[in-house]
Amino acid sequence: MKRNPSRLQELAKRYLAHTISKNELHELFDYANDPLFTLEIKDKLASLFEQLEPQALQEEQQKAILDNIFNARKP
């Protein structure tokens, strides 16, 4: 898989906005399942969470999203 930080960021934004397509979700999981991208994904998601409105996601919701991305099986 070719590294594309801007694509990864777009997929993460779509996931958080609940506008991600099934194919894009598979693509995001491909990034998440690749050990080369683990730190980059965590950093990007943390950055995106910080950019959201404070009321947008509670800490528990943020953790749940990260757990789903990094611990869920690929769809």
DRENTORKOL-3810 file (N, C-alpha, C; in nm, 4 decimals):
REM DRENTORKOL-3810
@n.u->0.0844; n.v->-0.1174; n.w->0.0000; ca.u->0.0000; ca.v->0.0000; ca.w->0.0000; c.u->0.0892; c.v->0.1241; c.w->0.0000
@n.u->0.0638; n.v->0.2147; n.w->-0.0907; ca.u->0.1411; ca.v->0.3380; ca.w->-0.0977; c.u->0.0960; c.v->0.4328; c.w->0.0134
@n.u->0.1905; n.v->0.4890; n.w->0.0831; ca.u->0.1622; ca.v->0.5816; ca.w->0.1933; c.u->0.1052; c.v->0.7107; c.w->0.1363
@n.u->-0.0081; n.v->0.7506; n.w->0.1923; ca.u->-0.0720; ca.v->0.8736; ca.w->0.1491; c.u->-0.1343; c.v->0.9403; c.w->0.2713
@n.u->-0.0577; n.v->1.0238; n.w->0.3416; ca.u->-0.1076; ca.v->1.0860; ca.w->0.4643; c.u->-0.2353; c.v->1.1666; c.w->0.4450
@n.u->-0.2487; n.v->1.2353; n.w->0.3329; ca.u->-0.3694; ca.v->1.3156; ca.w->0.3126; c.u->-0.4924; c.v->1.2259; c.w->0.2948
@n.u->-0.4745; n.v->1.1112; n.w->0.2309; ca.u->-0.5868; ca.v->1.0173; ca.w->0.2145; c.u->-0.6255; c.v->0.9585; c.w->0.3501
@n.u->-0.5278; n.v->0.9247; n.w->0.4301; ca.u->-0.5542; ca.v->0.8717; ca.w->0.5626; c.u->-0.6322; c.v->0.9734; c.w->0.6455
@n.u->-0.5928; n.v->1.0990; n.w->0.6386; ca.u->-0.6628; ca.v->1.2036; ca.w->0.7135; c.u->-0.8063; c.v->1.2183; c.w->0.6639
@n.u->-0.8260; n.v->1.2138; n.w->0.5346; ca.u->-0.9615; ca.v->1.2239; ca.w->0.4791; c.u->-1.0489; c.v->1.1077; c.w->0.5257
@n.u->-0.9946; n.v->0.9868; n.w->0.5241; ca.u->-1.0711; ca.v->0.8704; ca.w->0.5706; c.u->-1.1079; c.v->0.8834; c.w->0.7179
@n.u->-1.0136; n.v->0.9308; n.w->0.7985; ca.u->-1.0400; ca.v->0.9482; ca.w->0.9410; c.u->-1.1491; c.v->1.0523; c.w->0.9627
@n.u->-1.1450; n.v->1.1624; n.w->0.8891; ca.u->-1.2479; ca.v->1.2659; ca.w->0.9008; c.u->-1.3847; c.v->1.2110; c.w->0.8626
@n.u->-1.3891; n.v->1.1343; n.w->0.7552; ca.u->-1.5169; ca.v->1.0767; ca.w->0.7112; c.u->-1.5701; c.v->0.9774; c.w->0.8146
@n.u->-1.4797; n.v->0.9006; n.w->0.8748; ca.u->-1.5209; ca.v->0.8056; ca.w->0.9780; c.u->-1.5833; c.v->0.8810; c.w->1.0957
@n.u->-1.5175; n.v->0.9854; n.w->1.1410; ca.u->-1.5658; ca.v->1.0620; ca.w->1.2553; c.u->-1.6964; c.v->1.1350; c.w->1.2244
@n.u->-1.7154; n.v->1.1723; n.w->1.0986; ca.u->-1.8372; ca.v->1.2426; ca.w->1.0578; c.u->-1.9497; c.v->1.1461; c.w->1.0199
@n.u->-1.9227; n.v->1.0166; n.w->1.0275; ca.u->-2.0200; ca.v->0.9131; ca.w->0.9900; c.u->-2.0629; c.v->0.9254; c.w->0.8434
@n.u->-1.9701; n.v->0.9673; n.w->0.7584; ca.u->-1.9992; ca.v->0.9791; ca.w->0.6153; c.u->-1.9114; c.v->0.8861; c.w->0.5323
@n.u->-1.8458; n.v->0.7930; n.w->0.5971; ca.u->-1.7535; ca.v->0.7030; ca.w->0.5283; c.u->-1.8323; c.v->0.5929; c.w->0.4571
@n.u->-1.7917; n.v->0.5637; n.w->0.3350; ca.u->-1.8562; ca.v->0.4554; ca.w->0.2609; c.u->-1.7993; c.v->0.3206; c.w->0.3055
@n.u->-1.8649; n.v->0.2152; n.w->0.2655; ca.u->-1.8173; ca.v->0.0808; ca.w->0.3009; c.u->-1.6775; c.v->0.0563; c.w->0.2439
@n.u->-1.6553; n.v->0.0956; n.w->0.1198; ca.u->-1.5229; ca.v->0.0776; ca.w->0.0584; c.u->-1.4168; c.v->0.1608; c.w->0.1290
@n.u->-1.4531; n.v->0.2835; n.w->0.1673; ca.u->-1.3586; ca.v->0.3690; ca.w->0.2388; c.u->-1.3276; c.v->0.3125; c.w->0.3770
@n.u->-1.4280; n.v->0.2534; n.w->0.4408; ca.u->-1.4052; ca.v->0.1916; ca.w->0.5710; c.u->-1.3064; c.v->0.0760; c.w->0.5585
@n.u->-1.3210; n.v->-0.0034; n.w->0.4545; ca.u->-1.2251; ca.v->-0.1115; ca.w->0.4292; c.u->-1.0849; c.v->-0.0539; c.w->0.4081
@n.u->-1.0776; n.v->0.0561; n.w->0.3360; ca.u->-0.9489; ca.v->0.1206; ca.w->0.3113; c.u->-0.8876; c.v->0.1713; c.w->0.4421
@n.u->-0.9705; n.v->0.2313; n.w->0.5282; ca.u->-0.9225; ca.v->0.2779; ca.w->0.6577; c.u->-0.8712; c.v->0.1616; c.w->0.7415
@n.u->-0.9426; n.v->0.0501; n.w->0.7402; ca.u->-0.8974; ca.v->-0.0679; ca.w->0.8142; c.u->-0.7680; c.v->-0.1240; c.w->0.7561
@n.u->-0.7490; n.v->-0.1108; n.w->0.6251; ca.u->-0.6221; ca.v->-0.1528; ca.w->0.5660; c.u->-0.5065; c.v->-0.0707; c.w->0.6240
@n.u->-0.5289; n.v->0.0595; n.w->0.6365; ca.u->-0.4278; ca.v->0.1441; ca.w->0.7006; c.u->-0.4080; c.v->0.1016; c.w->0.8459
@n.u->-0.5185; n.v->0.0829; n.w->0.9178; ca.u->-0.5121; ca.v->0.0507; ca.w->1.0612; c.u->-0.4447; c.v->-0.0843; c.w->1.0860
@n.u->-0.4606; n.v->-0.1772; n.w->0.9941; ca.u->-0.4018; ca.v->-0.3103; ca.w->1.0117; c.u->-0.2570; c.v->-0.3184; c.w->0.9679
@n.u->-0.2063; n.v->-0.2141; n.w->0.9068; ca.u->-0.0679; ca.v->-0.2118; ca.w->0.8620; c.u->0.0185; c.v->-0.1512; c.w->0.9726
@n.u->0.1099; n.v->-0.2290; n.w->1.0314; ca.u->0.1930; ca.v->-0.1783; ca.w->1.1413; c.u->0.2725; c.v->-0.0531; c.w->1.1055
@n.u->0.3008; n.v->-0.0331; n.w->0.9788; ca.u->0.3758; ca.v->0.0851; ca.w->0.9377; c.u->0.2980; c.v->0.2148; c.w->0.9609
@n.u->0.1664; n.v->0.2046; n.w->0.9700; ca.u->0.0826; ca.v->0.3228; ca.w->0.9820; c.u->0.0254; c.v->0.3433; c.w->1.1224
@n.u->0.0500; n.v->0.2528; n.w->1.2149; ca.u->-0.0127; ca.v->0.2594; ca.w->1.3476; c.u->0.0117; c.v->0.3922; c.w->1.4177
@n.u->0.1352; n.v->0.4341; n.w->1.4293; ca.u->0.1643; ca.v->0.5600; ca.w->1.4984; c.u->0.1066; c.v->0.6799; c.w->1.4245
@n.u->0.1170; n.v->0.6771; n.w->1.2940; ca.u->0.0638; ca.v->0.7876; ca.w->1.2142; c.u->-0.0876; c.v->0.7988; c.w->1.2310
@n.u->-0.1559; n.v->0.6854; n.w->1.2314; ca.u->-0.3011; ca.v->0.6859; ca.w->1.2491; c.u->-0.3376; c.v->0.7386; c.w->1.3868
@n.u->-0.2713; n.v->0.6896; n.w->1.4886; ca.u->-0.3011; ca.v->0.7366; ca.w->1.6241; c.u->-0.2775; c.v->0.8864; c.w->1.6356
@n.u->-0.1680; n.v->0.9360; n.w->1.5790; ca.u->-0.1379; ca.v->1.0786; ca.w->1.5831; c.u->-0.2434; c.v->1.1604; c.w->1.5090
@n.u->-0.2818; n.v->1.1139; n.w->1.3917; ca.u->-0.3811; ca.v->1.1870; ca.w->1.3127; c.u->-0.5167; c.v->1.1883; c.w->1.3833
@n.u->-0.5577; n.v->1.0746; n.w->1.4388; ca.u->-0.6857; ca.v->1.0706; ca.w->1.5081; c.u->-0.6841; c.v->1.1593; c.w->1.6322
@n.u->-0.5748; n.v->1.1580; n.w->1.7053; ca.u->-0.5646; ca.v->1.2453; ca.w->1.8224; c.u->-0.5747; c.v->1.3916; c.w->1.7806
@n.u->-0.5101; n.v->1.4268; n.w->1.6719; ca.u->-0.5164; ca.v->1.5632; ca.w->1.6209; c.u->-0.6579; c.v->1.5999; c.w->1.5787
@n.u->-0.7259; n.v->1.5073; n.w->1.5113; ca.u->-0.8636; ca.v->1.5335; ca.w->1.4688; c.u->-0.9559; c.v->1.5502; c.w->1.5891
@n.u->-0.9382; n.v->1.4685; n.w->1.6914; ca.u->-1.0208; ca.v->1.4811; ca.w->1.8115; c.u->-1.0025; c.v->1.6188; c.w->1.8746
@n.u->-0.8795; n.v->1.6670; n.w->1.8760; ca.u->-0.8508; ca.v->1.7971; ca.w->1.9358; c.u->-0.9142; c.v->1.9111; c.w->1.8571
@n.u->-0.9352; n.v->1.8923; n.w->1.7271; ca.u->-0.9936; ca.v->1.9961; ca.w->1.6423; c.u->-1.1455; c.v->2.0022; c.w->1.6540
@n.u->-1.2067; n.v->1.8979; n.w->1.7061; ca.u->-1.3521; ca.v->1.8935; ca.w->1.7171; c.u->-1.4016; c.v->1.9869; c.w->1.8257
@n.u->-1.5261; n.v->2.0236; n.w->1.8138; ca.u->-1.5905; ca.v->2.1006; ca.w->1.9192; c.u->-1.5811; c.v->2.0206; c.w->2.0489
@n.u->-1.5621; n.v->2.0856; n.w->2.1618; ca.u->-1.5504; ca.v->2.0117; ca.w->2.2887; c.u->-1.6710; c.v->1.9217; c.w->2.3167
@n.u->-1.7893; n.v->1.9639; n.w->2.2736; ca.u->-1.9089; ca.v->1.8845; ca.w->2.2997; c.u->-1.9296; c.v->1.7743; c.w->2.1958
@n.u->-1.8524; n.v->1.7766; n.w->2.0883; ca.u->-1.8752; ca.v->1.6826; ca.w->1.9783; c.u->-1.8591; c.v->1.5376; c.w->2.0223
@n.u->-1.7521; n.v->1.5084; n.w->2.0934; ca.u->-1.7282; ca.v->1.3720; ca.w->2.1384; c.u->-1.6800; c.v->1.3730; c.w->2.2835
@n.u->-1.7446; n.v->1.2937; n.w->2.3635; ca.u->-1.6989; ca.v->1.2758; ca.w->2.5000; c.u->-1.5749; c.v->1.1867; c.w->2.4975
@n.u->-1.4981; n.v->1.1905; n.w->2.6043; ca.u->-1.3757; ca.v->1.1097; ca.w->2.6110; c.u->-1.4059; c.v->0.9617; c.w->2.5896
@n.u->-1.5171; n.v->0.9140; n.w->2.6446; ca.u->-1.5536; ca.v->0.7728; ca.w->2.6282; c.u->-1.5809; c.v->0.7409; c.w->2.4814
@n.u->-1.6433; n.v->0.8351; n.w->2.4100; ca.u->-1.6713; ca.v->0.8139; ca.w->2.2684; c.u->-1.5420; c.v->0.8121; c.w->2.1876
@n.u->-1.4498; n.v->0.9005; n.w->2.2212; ca.u->-1.3210; ca.v->0.9019; ca.w->2.1527; c.u->-1.2495; c.v->0.7684; c.w->2.1715
@n.u->-1.2484; n.v->0.7193; n.w->2.2944; ca.u->-1.1830; ca.v->0.5916; ca.w->2.3240; c.u->-1.2508; c.v->0.4782; c.w->2.2482
@n.u->-1.3838; n.v->0.4804; n.w->2.2441; ca.u->-1.4570; ca.v->0.3755; ca.w->2.1737; c.u->-1.4229; c.v->0.3740; c.w->2.0251
@n.u->-1.4122; n.v->0.4923; n.w->1.9652; ca.u->-1.3769; ca.v->0.4993; ca.w->1.8236; c.u->-1.2374; c.v->0.4426; c.w->1.8004
@n.u->-1.1422; n.v->0.4842; n.w->1.8833; ca.u->-1.0064; ca.v->0.4317; ca.w->1.8683; c.u->-1.0023; c.v->0.2815; c.w->1.8915
@n.u->-1.0752; n.v->0.2338; n.w->1.9910; ca.u->-1.0801; ca.v->0.0895; ca.w->2.0162; c.u->-1.1385; c.v->0.0164; c.w->1.8964
@n.u->-1.2439; n.v->0.0718; n.w->1.8365; ca.u->-1.3046; ca.v->0.0092; ca.w->1.7189; c.u->-1.2067; c.v->0.0026; c.w->1.6028
@n.u->-1.1302; n.v->0.1085; n.w->1.5845; ca.u->-1.0363; ca.v->0.1113; ca.w->1.4725; c.u->-0.9206; c.v->0.0146; c.w->1.4940
@n.u->-0.8657; n.v->0.0138; n.w->1.6154; ca.u->-0.7435; ca.v->-0.0635; ca.w->1.6370; c.u->-0.7666; c.v->-0.2041; c.w->1.6902
@n.u->-0.8851; n.v->-0.2340; n.w->1.7383; ca.u->-0.9086; ca.v->-0.3657; ca.w->1.7964; c.u->-1.0154; c.v->-0.4461; c.w->1.7245
@n.u->-1.0875; n.v->-0.3850; n.w->1.6361; ca.u->-1.1945; ca.v->-0.4564; ca.w->1.5647; c.u->-1.1369; c.v->-0.5392; c.w->1.4511
@n.u->-1.2111; n.v->-0.6383; n.w->1.4162; ca.u->-1.1729; ca.v->-0.7187; ca.w->1.2996; c.u->-1.2073; c.v->-0.6429; c.w->1.1744
@n.u->-1.1331; n.v->-0.6703; n.w->1.0707; ca.u->-1.1585; ca.v->-0.6072; ca.w->0.9418; c.u->-1.2943; c.v->-0.6535; c.w->0.8923
@n.u->-1.3791; n.v->-0.5593; n.w->0.8464; ca.u->-1.5144; ca.v->-0.5975; ca.w->0.7978; c.u->-1.5081; c.v->-0.6848; c.w->0.6750
END
